[in-house]
Amino acid sequence: MDIKKTNASQTTKTYDRGEIENKTQNIYEAISIISKRAEQINGDVKKELIDKLEEFATYNDSLEEIFENKEQIEVSKFYERLPKPHAIAVQEWLEDKVYHRDSSEETEE
């Protein structure tokens, strides 16, 4: 899923507990899955941001002049305006875009 085109909420939103736990029948398991997905999203966004900011990096040891790079500021602002990883993960969960499996069912067989 492209996180730049997500319709996840930018602000705090209250979700129906039943809707979240519906797929697993266990709220704690659902939150655990959502949490792991949020960590994945956070890592992907962080890596992408670092890669983009590397383009603007200057490796000078001189302290003569520090200037602001407008493109770098715009890239940073864009990533700051994105929904938070947990909001994206919850939205993906509610839209059935997160794959999960119950490992306890596999061990019983």
Secondary structure, DSSP 8 states (H G I E B T S, - for coil): --GGG----SS-----HHHHHTTTS-HHHHHHHHHHHHHHHHHHHHHHHHHHHHTT-------S-----HHHHHHHHHHHHS--HHHHHHHHHHTT------HHHHHH-
